[in-house]
Amino acid sequence: MLEGLNNIYNVGLYIRLSKEDDDKATTSESISNQKSLLLQYVKENNLKVYDIYMDDGYSGTNFDRPEFNRLLDDIELGKINMVITKDMSRLGRDYIGTGNLIEKYFPEHHVRYIAVTDNIDTFLDSSNNDIAPFKAIMNDMYAKDISKKIKSSLKAKMKEGKWVGGRTPFGYNQDKDNKNHLVINIEQAIIVKRIFDMCLEGLSFFKIAKQLTSEGVKTPAQYYNFEWKNNYNLKYGQWHSKTIRDILTNRMYIGDMVQNRRSKINYKVKKVIKNHPKDYIIVENTHEAIISKELFYEVQKLIPKNKGKISKKEIHLLDGLLYCGDCGHRISIQSRRKKDNRCYTICNYYRTYINKKVCTTHSNNYDELEKAIIQSLTEMCLKYIKKDKIKKAVLNSLNENDKVNNKKELDVLTNDIKQINDNLDFIYIDKLNKKITEQQYKRVKLKLENELAIKQKRYHEFKHLMNHMITEKKKNKMILEYIDRFLSMKEVSRGFIINLVDRIEILEDKTIHIHVSFH
């Protein structure tokens, strides 16, 4: 029986079960068993229960729990002057927070605290109360250990290519039969594909977002029904440039699992920080792709050129391609002037250190510059096609002869390598059958192995040469296709320019040097 006048106490029974405790499936820690134990305790001690407060699925390291906050509110209002838990760990597993409650908050509010199975009662002068701080530390260490184990388990699953996140990437759902596997959400995937196609057509992030918004296309926030304060994505269906960029740079869409992008500071702090890309856990080909790898990496070529211009309203054809021919730094394109609707270029190095005069303005009327560069690029493409056709006519028969000769050479080398390996097997059998001595075996073996090494080296050289010829042929074919399409376009798209041009250097005297991806 408790000491003191029991009829003066209004008791709040506090019960907590975290997901970690639930996973352990410990009977004594279940909500129902905690409740039964505490009700039995108050019955045996003739105590009056004011209310029962139960937080199910809340970590002990976090004191921001709905029912626990309601308990504190009732203490502040004077409705409760005794709190009882099964043990101290139910109150909390953070030793600083738990210690503050037991040593300061409860005494200041004249609240008696009892942890039944730990034999702690702050009303009594007991040695059990003296060791309460140590129990709090042990509970904290347990929480830390559990956190480490959970993180380790999650990372192991990530390395196996299993999905362990909460909200799935836009375009995917969790498989109903396997929560660690992703399946395509057809409705959302159509939007993702369209965004990639729009980017390839040369539209900026801003223009893609604006067009999707004007058409009333549902945003990811609307699909997931996010409900945080001032969420205009949800309320008004507003697409943003950052959302477009995040989609266009997400490798998940080519079937690769990309996880561990973010992590908590530690097991006590809720705040999430972004991890460095080198710490991402990436496993290839874990789920069905929405975007082909060819299309994805084609789009990635466009994105670095847009870096720093995510929200820019006008993305120019030559954005990110212009460089100062004198200092080597980028040349940027300024916003259009309202008075004459013109925009001009300026050397970034000059603009940054304008007072030091480390370079000159390199100012050009952008629209005129763009026309001149397109004209020069067109002439270069025409010359390349003409030159390539002549080159093809001259070298076509030679290439065919080389191809035939290389194929014959590879066949001969393949047969030679097989014959040498067979001979090595034969002499080994002869040695086992004692047809030749150990010394004879070693001498012939060494000779054959040297010959085999020479043949294998020559085989790999020819194979590499043939693969290189095939790659160059494909690359040349792709360039010619780009050039043909570029020349046939009435309006040049940014996507084609980026694929044809590596960089454009402009000198102060307005001389232009165009570095193309073809020769």
Secondary structure, DSSP 8 states (H G I E B T S, - for coil): --SS-GGG-EEEEEEEE-HHHHHHT-GGGSHHHHHHHHHHHHHHTT-EEEEEEEEES--TT----HHHHHHHHHHHTTS-SEEEESSHHHH-S-HHHHHHIIIIIHHHTT-EEEETTTTEETTS--HHHHTHHHHHHHHHHHHHHHHHHHHHHHHHHHHTT----SS--TTEEEETTEEEEEEE-HHHHHHHHHHHHHHHTT--HHHHHHHHHHTT---HHHHHT---TT-HHHHH----HHHHHHHHT-GGGGT-EEE--EEEEETTEEEEEE--GGG-EEESS-S--SS-HHHHHHHHHHTGGGTT-TT-S---TTTTTEEETTT--BEEE----TTT---BEEEHHHHHTTTTT-S-----BHHHHHHHHHHHHHHHHHHHHHHHHHHHHHHHHHHHHHHHHHHHHHHHHHHHHHHHHHHHHHHHHHHHTTSS-HHHHHHHHHHHHHHHHHHHHHHHHHHHHHHHHHHHHHHHHHHHHHHHHHHH-SS--HHHHHHHEEEEEE-TT--EEEEES--
